[in-house]
Structure formats: C-alpha cells, structure tokens
C-alpha cells in the first residue's frame, strides 16, 4: 500500500536498478494511488530517470484527473517530474499549467511555499519557455513571495530562478530582476551554495548580460574561497564569465590559477585554449600557467592525432 514511500527511499539512495525491477508492482498500484502518492511516485521515478513510457502514461492520466485535488507541493512535484523525463504531452502540460495559474491568480503566493514556486519556475522554463502569459503570473507570485518574511529562498531555489529567468520572457522583467538581485546579495552566506549553482548562475548572468555587483560579488567571493576545489567544467565557466565582465580580483584569479595547474588537463583542447585566453584577457596570466597549459595543449594535441599513449 505504501509503494510511493518505497520509491521515495530508493530515489534518495539513487538505486534505479531496484526501481526498474519494481515497475510491475508500481503499475499495478497506480490506479489506487491518492494525489499525494502519485506526485511522490512521479518525483522518485523522475529523480532516477526511469522513463518507461507506458508507466508515465498511466501516471500522467491519473495526475490529470486528480490535479484539482492536489496540493501546491504535488503540482510542483509533477511539473518537476515531467521536466526530468522530458515529458511534453501538450494536453497534460496545458492542464497542469491551468491549475497552477488558477490557484496563483486566486491565492497568490500564499498557497505555495518558496520551494514550490522555484520548482514550478525551473520546470516550466524547461518545458514551455515561450508561454509569457503563464510566466508573468508566476513571476508576480514570486515577487510577492520575495516580500514575505515567512518565505525562505535557499541557494538552490535562487539558482533555479536565475536559470529560468534567463530562458523565458515575461512582463515587468526589470522590476523582478531588481528583486532577484537583492535576494542574491546574501547568497554567499548560504553554506549549501556549491560550484554547480555558482556555474549555473554565472551562465544565466552571462546570457542576460548582467554585471550588477550584487550577483557578481557572489561569484567572485565563491572563487576566492573555493576556487581551488572547482571541477574543470565549472572552473572554465566561472573564468569565462569573470573575464568577460572584466572582474580581475587578485585573490579569485589566484585561486583559479592554482586550480588550473591541477585540473586544466581534464578539459578538451578548445576549452583549454579558451581558458588561457580568459587569464590573458584580465591580465592574470603568468609564465607558470602558460608553460603548464602549453604542455597540456601539446599532450591533448598528440592524443587527438595519435591516440592516448
């Protein structure tokens, strides 16, 4: 009877192989699931990227029939689940968005937690990025939630909003970006703020050509404190954005310099050349980094011509 809890546990553990073996039992239980159980099951399957089309068809049909009975959290979980398995069936998405929009217009942000709003924003930005009318309604609710001291936006939530805002169009964008920048001002104080989030925000900022100090300082500060622990892709992303914005903070680039000497070899040939250009652009290159990257480039070039030794 509690198969949804079982799926949830295995999703937290990351055990997709076990869940695939449980699919016959899950399929048998779906028709009797309640709205909350459907959303939790969908979340678990989405997290593990279990994309069985027949199973998702059953889940989607039940979710559509029950969406008026779902809580705000359930609607957010369903949208996030559809995003993770890239399910874009028009009738399902239209119905789900209509329910969300109806509640937002009636209740505003009161009926949704900050986490729910962030999940909805991220999910529908990936699924239907051109629906400006829907995003205008959702953004207005987010704007009110920003003003509510009872609503708490985590680093993960703010990252989701930045990623989504860079992809969609909506009314009153300048006013909302001002609020978002204010919310981002203290991002560095959130201990959960990690390199994946920093790279995603950097990508969004670059896409929207925003150079406001309130968000850029968070990225510079992150490089100052944790730059020497960056993975190669995140290192390249942050170096690219900081150099494009002409941020030449000595401590940030010093930490990136140290990390380049350790991890630049993990980059592709073109990426490594781009990384060197980033250092040169802000005047933070030196003989050590250029000699090491030159060696790395030579090794990469040899590998591409003759294969690994």
C-alpha positions in Angstrom: 0.0 0.0 0.0 2.9 2.4 0.6 4.7 1.7 -2.7 5.2 5.5 -3.1 7.3 5.6 0.1 9.3 2.7 -1.1 10.0 4.5 -4.4 11.0 7.6 -2.5 13.5 5.8 -0.3 15.1 4.1 -3.3 15.2 7.5 -5.1 17.0 9.1 -2.2 19.5 6.2 -2.3 19.9 6.5 -6.0 19.0 2.9 -6.6 17.5 3.0 -10.1 18.2 -0.7 -10.9 16.0 -1.8 -8.0 13.2 0.6 -9.1 13.2 -0.8 -12.6 12.6 -4.3 -11.1 9.7 -2.9 -9.1 7.9 -1.4 -12.1 5.3 -4.3 -12.5 4.2 -3.7 -8.9 4.2 0.1 -9.3 2.0 -0.2 -12.4 -0.5 -2.4 -10.5 -0.7 0.1 -7.7 -1.0 3.3 -9.7 -4.8 3.3 -10.2 -5.5 3.2 -6.5 -3.0 6.0 -5.6 -4.1 9.2 -3.9 -2.9 12.6 -5.3 0.0 12.9 -2.9 1.1 9.4 -3.6 1.1 10.0 -7.3 3.3 13.1 -7.1 5.8 11.4 -4.7 6.0 8.4 -7.0 6.5 10.6 -10.1 9.2 12.6 -8.3 11.1 9.3 -7.4 10.8 8.0 -10.9 11.9 11.3 -12.4 14.9 11.6 -10.0 16.1 8.2 -11.1 15.3 8.9 -14.8 13.1 5.9 -15.1 11.5 6.7 -18.4 9.1 3.8 -19.1 6.6 5.4 -21.4 3.7 3.1 -20.5 4.2 3.8 -16.8 4.4 7.5 -17.3 1.3 7.5 -19.4 -0.6 5.9 -16.5 0.8 8.3 -14.0 0.0 11.4 -16.2 -3.6 10.3 -16.8 -4.2 9.8 -13.1 -2.5 13.1 -12.3 -4.6 15.0 -14.8 -7.8 13.5 -13.3 -6.7 14.4 -9.8 -4.9 17.7 -10.2 -7.8 19.7 -8.7 -7.4 17.7 -5.5 -3.6 18.1 -5.4 -1.8 20.4 -3.0 0.5 23.0 -4.3 3.5 20.8 -3.4 2.1 18.0 -5.5 1.6 20.2 -8.6 5.3 21.4 -8.2 6.5 17.8 -7.9 4.5 16.7 -11.0 6.0 19.6 -13.1 9.5 18.8 -12.0 9.0 15.1 -12.7 7.8 15.9 -16.3 10.9 18.0 -16.8 13.3 15.4 -15.6 12.0 12.8 -18.1 11.3 15.4 -20.8 7.6 14.6 -21.0 6.0 17.3 -23.2 2.5 16.0 -23.9 0.5 19.2 -24.7 -2.8 18.3 -23.0 -1.0 17.3 -19.8 1.1 20.4 -19.6 -1.8 22.7 -20.5 -4.0 21.1 -17.8 -1.2 21.3 -15.2 -0.4 25.0 -16.0 -4.1 25.9 -16.0 -4.5 24.5 -12.5 -1.3 26.3 -11.2 -2.3 29.6 -12.9 -5.8 29.4 -11.5 -4.5 28.9 -7.9 -1.9 31.7 -8.3 -4.5 34.1 -9.5 -6.9 33.3 -6.7 -4.5 32.8 -3.8 -1.3 34.5 -4.9 1.9 33.2 -3.3 0.1 32.3 0.0 -0.8 28.8 -1.1 2.7 28.0 -2.4 6.0 27.7 -0.5 9.1 29.3 -1.8 10.4 25.8 -2.8 7.2 25.1 -4.7 7.4 28.3 -6.7 11.1 27.7 -7.5 10.3 24.2 -8.8 7.5 25.4 -10.9 9.7 28.2 -12.4 12.6 25.8 -13.2 10.3 23.1 -14.6 8.1 25.1 -16.9 11.1 27.2 -18.1 12.5 24.0 -19.5 9.2 22.5 -20.7 7.4 25.6 -22.2 9.8 28.6 -22.2 7.7 30.7 -24.6 4.5 30.9 -22.5 5.0 34.5 -21.4 1.4 34.8 -20.0 1.9 31.9 -17.6 5.4 33.2 -16.5 4.0 36.7 -15.9 1.5 35.2 -13.4 4.2 33.0 -11.8 6.7 35.9 -11.6 4.2 38.2 -9.9 3.6 35.5 -7.3 7.4 35.1 -6.8 7.7 38.8 -6.5 5.2 38.8 -3.6 6.9 35.8 -2.0 10.2 37.8 -2.0 8.5 40.4 0.1 7.0 37.9 2.6 9.4 37.4 5.5 7.9 34.0 6.1 9.1 32.7 2.8 12.7 31.5 2.7 14.6 31.1 -0.6 17.5 28.7 -0.4 20.6 28.8 -2.7 19.2 26.0 -4.7 15.9 27.9 -5.2 17.6 31.1 -6.2 19.7 29.2 -8.7 16.6 27.7 -10.2 15.1 31.2 -10.6 18.2 32.6 -12.2 18.4 29.7 -14.6 14.7 30.0 -15.5 14.6 33.8 -15.9 17.5 33.6 -18.4 15.4 31.4 -20.6 11.9 33.0 -20.5 10.1 36.2 -21.4 7.6 37.9 -19.1 6.2 41.4 -18.3 7.9 43.6 -15.6 11.2 41.8 -16.1 13.4 44.8 -14.9 11.4 45.2 -11.7 11.7 41.4 -10.9 15.4 41.3 -11.7 15.9 44.1 -9.2 14.2 42.0 -6.5 16.1 38.9 -7.5 19.4 40.8 -7.2 18.5 41.9 -3.7 17.7 38.3 -2.8 21.0 37.2 -4.3 23.0 39.7 -2.2 23.5 37.3 0.7 23.9 34.1 -1.3 27.5 33.6 -0.2 26.2 33.2 3.4 24.3 30.0 2.5 26.5 27.0 3.2 24.7 24.9 0.6 25.8 27.2 -2.2 28.1 25.0 -4.3 30.1 25.1 -7.5 27.3 23.7 -9.7 25.0 26.5 -8.5 27.7 29.1 -9.0 28.3 28.0 -12.6 24.6 27.9 -13.4 24.1 31.5 -12.1 27.2 32.6 -13.9 25.8 31.1 -17.2 22.5 32.9 -16.6 24.2 36.2 -15.8 26.2 36.0 -19.0 23.2 35.1 -21.1 21.3 38.2 -19.8 24.4 40.4 -19.8 24.0 41.4 -16.2 27.1 42.9 -14.5 25.4 44.1 -11.3 27.8 43.9 -8.3 25.2 42.2 -6.1 25.4 39.0 -8.1 28.9 39.3 -9.4 30.3 39.6 -5.9 28.8 36.2 -5.0 30.7 34.6 -7.9 34.0 36.4 -7.1 33.6 35.5 -3.4 33.0 31.9 -4.3 36.2 31.8 -6.4 38.1 33.5 -3.6 37.0 30.9 -1.0 36.5 27.7 -3.0 38.2 28.3 -6.4 40.9 25.8 -5.7 38.4 23.0 -5.4 36.5 23.6 -8.7 35.9 20.8 -11.2 37.2 21.6 -14.7 33.9 22.5 -16.4 32.8 24.8 -13.5 36.3 26.3 -13.5 36.0 27.2 -17.2 32.5 28.6 -16.8 33.4 30.9 -13.9 36.7 32.0 -15.5 34.9 32.8 -18.8 32.2 34.9 -17.1 34.6 36.8 -14.8 36.9 37.6 -17.7 34.0 38.7 -20.0 32.8 41.0 -17.2 36.4 42.2 -16.6 36.5 41.2 -13.0 40.2 40.9 -12.2 40.0 40.3 -8.4 43.6 39.1 -7.4 42.5 36.5 -4.9 39.8 35.0 -7.1 42.2 34.6 -10.0 45.0 33.4 -7.8 42.8 30.5 -6.6 41.7 29.8 -10.2 45.4 29.9 -11.2 46.2 27.2 -8.7 43.3 25.0 -9.8 44.2 25.4 -13.5 47.6 23.8 -12.8 45.8 20.8 -11.3 42.7 20.3 -13.4 43.1 22.0 -16.8 44.2 18.7 -18.2 40.6 17.5 -17.9 39.4 20.0 -20.4 39.1 19.5 -24.2 41.7 21.1 -26.5 39.4 24.0 -27.5 38.3 24.6 -23.9 41.9 24.7 -22.6 42.7 27.4 -25.2 39.7 29.4 -24.2 40.8 29.1 -20.5 44.2 30.5 -21.3 42.5 33.4 -23.1 40.4 34.2 -20.0 43.6 34.7 -17.9 45.2 36.8 -20.6 42.1 39.0 -21.0 42.2 40.2 -17.4 46.0 40.3 -17.2 46.3 37.5 -14.8 48.3 35.1 -16.9 51.9 34.3 -16.0 54.8 32.2 -17.2 54.0 29.3 -15.0 50.4 28.9 -16.1 51.3 29.5 -19.7 54.0 26.9 -19.7 51.8 24.3 -18.0 48.8 24.9 -20.2 51.2 24.8 -23.2 52.3 21.4 -22.1 48.7 20.3 -21.5 47.8 21.5 -25.0 50.6 19.6 -26.6 49.6 16.4 -24.8 46.0 16.9 -25.9 47.0 17.6 -29.5 49.2 14.5 -29.5 46.3 12.4 -28.1 43.9 13.7 -30.7 46.4 12.8 -33.5 47.8 9.5 -32.3 45.5 8.4 -29.5 46.4 8.0 -25.8 49.8 6.5 -25.1 
